[in-house]
Amino acid sequence: MNNNNLLARIFRSSASVIIPLVLAACMVFNWPLPMMVLAGLASIVISSPATFALHFFLWLSERARFQTAFIWMLLLASIPIGSLVAAKLFAAWVPGRTWLILVLVALSGYLALFVNSLSISQFFNSINYEREKNNSND
């Protein structure tokens, strides 16, 4: 599997949870259409912390030699931090308070990672296999 395909699947999984919930909340609170469009655009950006975290840790695992379990622990621990940043930046553009957006982004990020966890594990294992193969050839 390609790195970009894996990242796109993570983003789509996260966005498929956040975007409908944000737009449904906009409809419940009777937001005008231009504000709903802005909320939809903001929710696209809000869905990205899991993708950014995975991209960073895939890059890190290619550069440094870490065990797969350690990378998974770092990946799962970084989701709330990325969610907090996204919630603080974009809470004014979507209905709800910062803590609600934080919980929503964290849950969608974890859901996206767990839905695609087999593909992520295979990718981490292929990185380790390539590294060991290159070390044995040297």
Summary of the structure (lengths in Angstrom):
residues: 138
radius of gyration: 17.2
end to end distance: 26.1
largest distance: 64.7
contacts: 423
relative contact order: 0.17
helix: 87%
strand: 0%
